[in-house]
Structure formats: structure tokens, C-alpha cells
Amino acid sequence: FAIIGLLFGALNDYNFKFVNLLFCIQIFSIKKRYAPIEEVIYFGQFYDLILIMVKIVCMAHVFACLWHACSYYNSNNGKTWITLLKLENDPWMDRYLYSIYWALTTMITVGYGDIVPKNEFEVGICLVTYMVGTVVFGYSLNCIGGLLNRIEEKNKELT
């Protein structure tokens, strides 16, 4: 029901907050339902790599939403990254695309500098994103290193 409401809300551009909340709660229950299947069937290293990337994208999504909301709701109070890029009248999807771009480049420590904070709220979001992003990036590298070690051990067993 939540997915149907979410789809109709996206198609009609309505804001079904309650249905969106149900959808988010449903997403959290997927892991509980999936865990028994994962214990029985091992999908391989490629699947593990995909899971690592999904975790990175999920964290980037959270920070992209914070980044966008911080600027969107403060746009009347002065300069923001949205006003700097002249995206005030663009569709929300364009602003989200720029937000996720900013979050990913910040979290993987590339940070091109083309989207920068313009007020104290944006600076605060940047600081939190830097700290959490560094941890997520380090965790991801550690997981990928462990994955490569498991692949190497499996290759040694086969030879």
C-alpha cells in the first residue's frame, strides 16, 4: 500500500507524508525478512560489493537531503548554494541531483569545490558530512579490502 501511495504521490506531485513514512518503515523491515535467505544462499563477492555501494549511496542520500533542505528552507534569508547556482525555479529533481553529487564528492573526499556552503547552516552540514563521510569511506575501503582478501583465499583453496 505504501508503494502505491508513494507512486501516486510522485505522479500527481502530492505530498503524502503518512504514506511516505509507511514506505520508509517498510524499507527498514526488508533487512529482517532478507536475513534468513542470506544465511542459506551466498550470492558471491560481486553481491557484497554491490551492498557496499548501496550503503555509500544511502548515506549520501541522507546527507544530500540534509544539504538540500538546509539551503531550500533558508533561501529567503540570503545566499545559499541553490541561489549561487540559480536553481531556485528548477524542478526538485535537478536540485536533488546536484545535492547527491555534492554529497558523494564530499564523502569520497574529492570535493571539486563547484558547490560550496554559503551560510552557517550549510557549513554545519558540511562539517558533519566531512566527519561521517570520512568514517563511511574508511569503512567502505576496509570492507572492500576484506572482500579482496576473501577472494584471494578462495583462489588459493582452488589451486
Protein Blocks (a to p, Z undefined) as FASTA:
>chain_A
ZZmmmmmmmmnopacfklmmmmmmmmmmmmmmmmmmmmmpcgbjklmmmmmmmmmmmmmm
mmmmmmmmmmmmmmmnoccfklmnopmlpcfklmmmmmmmmmmmmmnononolaccfbfk
lmmmmmmmmmmmmmmmmmmmmmmmmmmmmmmmmmmmmZZ
